[in-house]
Amino acid sequence: MIICHSHKFIYVHPPQTAGTAVSVSLGELCGPDDAQIGDWPGAQYAKSGRLKGIGKHATLSALQFPRLSVDLRDYCVVLSVRNPWDRLVSFYHWARVQEFDSPQIIAAQTNDFDGFLSSTVIQSAFYSSPYRKYAANPDLVLRSETLDDDLRQLGQRLSVAIRIPARVNMSERQQDWRPYYSDETAALVAKMCAKDIADYGYSFEGVVL
């Protein structure tokens, strides 16, 4: 998450949406009084003060008063999103090479992709955390699929030049996600991420409707 008072925007970063690359780029706009909350270069986790406990993937609602003594309506809320079928493939391959323990990491490291999708841990996580939970009505959306153009649009809105970032944390995987799925698992993701698909018009083929 980034809270940039100097340019009046808040960046909300759901996991596996190319958000680390975006954060590095948007972080270049930040000054000493702005908050970069995460683990990319220049960022840090707040250990004290109003933002203590706010994490890299925090929701916008976590910032409501009294955490911030500003009116959030004065800020441009920016949210990253990604095609759900692509996102699940990315998440699976990222999780398989991590060296910390969590139920989701264990689900990836102890299952093939179909078993990962069938895990109650993964299903519960995606059913319960649609993009609208992170920011229900963002002012601007950064789609992973059109990231360069969307960042230029954000730059125009903020009247700043935003560097188009190189992708980071890319997993070793086939970039076309469709061969990873059977009809059954593709339908499962459609159920798990139904709210995201409805809100942002994604389809299995990757076309934004």
VOPAGU-2260 file (C-alpha; in pm, 1 decimal, decimal comma):
REM VOPAGU-2260
SITE   aa  ch    i         X         Y         Z
SITE  MET   A    0       0,0       0,0       0,0
SITE  ILE   A    1     111,4     355,7     -68,6
SITE  ILE   A    2     -37,8     664,5      92,7
SITE  CYS   A    3      98,4     963,0     -95,5
SITE  HIS   A    4      -5,1    1290,7      63,9
SITE  SER   A    5     215,0    1497,0    -165,8
SITE  HIS   A    6      20,2    1386,8    -476,4
SITE  LYS   A    7    -300,5    1283,5    -294,5
SITE  PHE   A    8    -337,8     923,7    -400,8
SITE  ILE   A    9    -368,4     591,2    -221,2
SITE  TYR   A   10    -252,1     275,7    -394,3
SITE  VAL   A   11    -428,0     -47,3    -288,9
SITE  HIS   A   12    -250,6    -369,0    -382,5
SITE  PRO   A   13    -430,6    -705,2    -376,4
SITE  PRO   A   14    -184,5    -997,7    -393,7
SITE  GLN   A   15     -59,4   -1122,1    -731,8
SITE  THR   A   16    -173,9    -825,9    -940,9
SITE  ALA   A   17     169,7    -697,1   -1053,9
SITE  GLY   A   18     149,7    -466,1    -755,2
SITE  THR   A   19     512,0    -481,8    -645,7
SITE  ALA   A   20     627,9    -343,4    -981,0
SITE  VAL   A   21     362,2     -72,0    -956,2
SITE  SER   A   22     464,7       7,4    -599,1
SITE  VAL   A   23     828,8      54,3    -698,2
SITE  SER   A   24     723,7     294,3    -971,5
SITE  LEU   A   25     469,7     490,4    -767,7
SITE  GLY   A   26     709,5     500,5    -475,8
SITE  GLU   A   27     931,5     728,2    -679,9
SITE  LEU   A   28     662,8     996,7    -641,8
SITE  CYS   A   29     669,3     978,5    -264,2
SITE  GLY   A   30     836,6    1218,3     -24,3
SITE  PRO   A   31     949,4    1175,4     335,4
SITE  ASP   A   32     601,6    1235,7     476,7
SITE  ASP   A   33     435,9     974,7     252,6
SITE  ALA   A   34     389,5     609,0     348,9
SITE  GLN   A   35     523,9     319,1     142,4
SITE  ILE   A   36     410,1       9,8     329,0
SITE  GLY   A   37     565,4    -312,3     204,6
SITE  ASP   A   38     890,1    -486,6     121,7
SITE  TRP   A   39    1008,6    -328,1    -203,8
SITE  PRO   A   40    1318,1    -100,5    -205,4
SITE  GLY   A   41    1237,4     220,9     -21,7
SITE  ALA   A   42     934,5      76,0     156,5
SITE  GLN   A   43     896,5     -33,0     515,1
SITE  TYR   A   44     632,6    -167,4     747,3
SITE  ALA   A   45     498,0      78,6    1002,4
SITE  LYS   A   46     604,0     -32,3    1348,8
SITE  SER   A   47     452,9     251,6    1546,7
SITE  GLY   A   48     211,3     539,0    1514,7
SITE  ARG   A   49    -119,6     558,6    1332,1
SITE  LEU   A   50     -25,6     310,1    1060,4
SITE  LYS   A   51     100,3      33,7    1288,3
SITE  GLY   A   52     -47,9    -296,6    1174,8
SITE  ILE   A   53    -124,0    -179,9     821,8
SITE  GLY   A   54      30,4    -422,6     573,0
SITE  LYS   A   55     137,2    -434,2     210,8
SITE  HIS   A   56    -200,1    -575,8     104,5
SITE  ALA   A   57    -419,0    -371,4     338,0
SITE  THR   A   58    -770,4    -274,9     239,4
SITE  LEU   A   59    -882,8      83,6     199,6
SITE  SER   A   60   -1123,8      39,5     489,9
SITE  ALA   A   61    -827,2     -22,9     720,3
SITE  LEU   A   62    -730,1     342,5     674,6
SITE  GLN   A   63   -1054,2     493,0     800,6
SITE  PHE   A   64   -1037,5     748,8    1079,4
SITE  PRO   A   65    -872,0     761,8    1328,7
SITE  ARG   A   66    -578,3     602,3    1146,8
SITE  LEU   A   67    -551,7     893,0     902,8
SITE  SER   A   68    -649,2    1243,4    1004,6
SITE  VAL   A   69    -735,4    1332,3     644,4
SITE  ASP   A   70   -1046,9    1305,8     433,3
SITE  LEU   A   71   -1000,3    1005,3     205,7
SITE  ARG   A   72   -1245,7    1159,9     -37,8
SITE  ASP   A   73    -974,3    1409,6    -127,7
SITE  TYR   A   74    -747,1    1128,0    -250,0
SITE  CYS   A   75    -741,7     934,9    -576,3
SITE  VAL   A   76    -787,6     567,4    -485,0
SITE  VAL   A   77    -595,7     339,8    -722,2
SITE  LEU   A   78    -653,6     -37,8    -728,4
SITE  SER   A   79    -462,7    -311,5    -912,3
SITE  VAL   A   80    -656,8    -601,6   -1066,6
SITE  ARG   A   81    -575,3    -903,4   -1282,5
SITE  ASN   A   82    -758,9   -1171,8   -1477,4
SITE  PRO   A   83    -855,7   -1427,9   -1208,2
SITE  TRP   A   84    -749,3   -1735,2   -1407,8
SITE  ASP   A   85    -409,5   -1578,8   -1474,5
SITE  ARG   A   86    -385,0   -1466,2   -1114,3
SITE  LEU   A   87    -441,6   -1816,4    -973,5
SITE  VAL   A   88    -170,7   -1962,6   -1197,0
SITE  SER   A   89      67,6   -1685,8   -1091,9
SITE  PHE   A   90     -15,9   -1732,7    -725,5
SITE  TYR   A   91      39,0   -2108,2    -744,2
SITE  HIS   A   92     384,0   -2080,4    -902,3
SITE  TRP   A   93     489,0   -1797,0    -673,5
SITE  ALA   A   94     381,6   -1988,1    -362,9
SITE  ARG   A   95     564,5   -2307,0    -460,3
SITE  VAL   A   96     906,2   -2139,1    -426,0
SITE  GLN   A   97     845,2   -1946,4    -103,3
SITE  GLU   A   98    1037,6   -2036,8     209,8
SITE  PHE   A   99     789,5   -1933,9     478,7
SITE  ASP   A  100     494,7   -2126,4     615,5
SITE  SER   A  101     131,8   -2034,2     570,7
SITE  PRO   A  102    -171,3   -2247,8     488,0
SITE  GLN   A  103    -180,5   -2113,3     131,5
SITE  ILE   A  104     191,2   -2176,7      77,0
SITE  ILE   A  105     152,9   -2530,4     209,8
SITE  ALA   A  106    -145,6   -2587,1     -22,2
SITE  ALA   A  107      68,0   -2489,9    -322,2
SITE  GLN   A  108     373,4   -2688,6    -218,9
SITE  THR   A  109     186,0   -3009,8    -141,6
SITE  ASN   A  110     -50,1   -3021,6    -440,5
SITE  ASP   A  111     -53,4   -3010,8    -815,2
SITE  PHE   A  112    -242,5   -2716,1    -964,0
SITE  ASP   A  113    -578,9   -2893,5    -964,1
SITE  GLY   A  114    -533,3   -2993,8    -600,4
SITE  PHE   A  115    -431,3   -2638,8    -512,8
SITE  LEU   A  116    -754,7   -2502,3    -661,1
SITE  SER   A  117    -955,6   -2768,1    -478,6
SITE  SER   A  118    -802,5   -2678,3    -141,8
SITE  THR   A  119   -1052,0   -2528,7     101,0
SITE  VAL   A  120    -780,8   -2286,4     212,6
SITE  ILE   A  121    -746,0   -2139,9    -137,0
SITE  GLN   A  122   -1115,7   -2141,8    -212,3
SITE  SER   A  123   -1197,5   -1967,9     114,4
SITE  ALA   A  124    -933,3   -1701,4      52,3
SITE  PHE   A  125   -1064,8   -1609,5    -290,7
SITE  TYR   A  126   -1433,9   -1635,8    -207,0
SITE  SER   A  127   -1385,9   -1405,0      90,9
SITE  SER   A  128   -1150,7   -1145,0     -59,3
SITE  PRO   A  129   -1278,1   -1009,6    -390,7
SITE  TYR   A  130   -1123,8    -691,7    -523,9
SITE  ARG   A  131   -1418,7    -490,5    -392,0
SITE  LYS   A  132   -1309,3    -581,9     -38,3
SITE  TYR   A  133    -980,9    -399,6    -102,0
SITE  ALA   A  134   -1147,4     -92,7    -254,3
SITE  ALA   A  135   -1514,8     -98,5    -342,3
SITE  ASN   A  136   -1521,3     207,1    -568,6
SITE  PRO   A  137   -1169,1     292,4    -685,9
SITE  ASP   A  138   -1116,8     613,5    -878,7
SITE  LEU   A  139    -875,3     443,7   -1117,6
SITE  VAL   A  140    -799,0      77,5   -1191,1
SITE  LEU   A  141    -461,0     -56,5   -1300,0
SITE  ARG   A  142    -523,2    -375,3   -1496,2
SITE  SER   A  143    -226,3    -608,6   -1520,4
SITE  GLU   A  144    -317,4    -663,9   -1886,2
SITE  THR   A  145    -307,1    -291,5   -1978,7
SITE  LEU   A  146     -70,2    -168,3   -1711,4
SITE  ASP   A  147     140,3      69,2   -1919,4
SITE  ASP   A  148    -160,0     255,8   -2059,3
SITE  ASP   A  149    -332,7     264,7   -1720,5
SITE  LEU   A  150     -24,7     410,4   -1551,3
SITE  ARG   A  151      -6,6     680,2   -1817,2
SITE  GLN   A  152    -369,2     760,7   -1744,9
SITE  LEU   A  153    -288,9     784,6   -1374,1
SITE  GLY   A  154       3,1    1015,0   -1451,1
SITE  GLN   A  155    -226,0    1243,5   -1647,9
SITE  ARG   A  156    -475,2    1250,0   -1363,1
SITE  LEU   A  157    -206,7    1336,1   -1107,3
SITE  SER   A  158     -19,5    1569,2   -1347,7
SITE  VAL   A  159     306,1    1378,8   -1299,1
SITE  ALA   A  160     529,8    1158,7   -1509,6
SITE  ILE   A  161     514,3     794,5   -1395,8
SITE  ARG   A  162     791,9     559,4   -1498,2
SITE  ILE   A  163     658,2     244,2   -1664,0
SITE  PRO   A  164     796,1     -34,4   -1444,0
SITE  ALA   A  165     970,1    -354,9   -1535,2
SITE  ARG   A  166     789,0    -658,4   -1397,3
SITE  VAL   A  167     932,1    -802,8   -1075,6
SITE  ASN   A  168     864,1   -1121,5    -879,1
SITE  MET   A  169     770,3   -1298,3   -1202,3
SITE  SER   A  170     724,6   -1671,3   -1151,7
SITE  GLU   A  171     862,7   -1945,8   -1372,1
SITE  ARG   A  172     550,5   -2042,2   -1562,1
SITE  GLN   A  173     395,4   -2061,9   -1902,5
SITE  GLN   A  174     246,3   -1720,1   -1971,3
SITE  ASP   A  175     -69,2   -1853,4   -2137,7
SITE  TRP   A  176    -277,6   -1965,6   -1840,3
SITE  ARG   A  177    -542,9   -2151,4   -2038,9
SITE  PRO   A  178    -355,5   -2484,5   -2076,2
SITE  TYR   A  179    -335,1   -2511,3   -1697,6
SITE  TYR   A  180    -711,4   -2557,0   -1673,9
SITE  SER   A  181    -966,0   -2826,1   -1744,4
SITE  ASP   A  182   -1327,5   -2729,0   -1803,1
SITE  GLU   A  183   -1397,2   -2819,9   -1441,1
SITE  THR   A  184   -1118,0   -2613,5   -1285,4
SITE  ALA   A  185   -1189,3   -2316,5   -1512,7
SITE  ALA   A  186   -1549,5   -2327,6   -1390,7
SITE  LEU   A  187   -1428,6   -2352,3   -1030,9
SITE  VAL   A  188   -1229,7   -2030,0   -1062,3
SITE  ALA   A  189   -1532,0   -1864,8   -1222,2
SITE  LYS   A  190   -1725,2   -1944,1    -901,8
SITE  MET   A  191   -1443,1   -1847,8    -665,8
SITE  CYS   A  192   -1390,0   -1512,7    -835,9
SITE  ALA   A  193   -1743,0   -1441,2    -957,4
SITE  LYS   A  194   -1750,7   -1095,1    -799,6
SITE  ASP   A  195   -1420,9    -993,7    -962,5
SITE  ILE   A  196   -1540,2   -1121,4   -1300,1
SITE  ALA   A  197   -1866,7    -932,1   -1265,5
SITE  ASP   A  198   -1699,3    -611,8   -1148,3
SITE  TYR   A  199   -1419,1    -600,9   -1405,7
SITE  GLY   A  200   -1553,0    -795,4   -1701,7
SITE  TYR   A  201   -1291,5   -1068,4   -1717,3
SITE  SER   A  202   -1334,7   -1392,1   -1907,5
SITE  PHE   A  203   -1138,2   -1715,8   -1930,0
SITE  GLU   A  204   -1008,0   -1609,8   -2270,3
SITE  GLY   A  205    -865,1   -1297,6   -2114,6
SITE  VAL   A  206   -1082,3   -1053,4   -2302,7
SITE  VAL   A  207   -1212,7    -762,2   -2101,9
SITE  LEU   A  208   -1580,7    -746,0   -2193,9
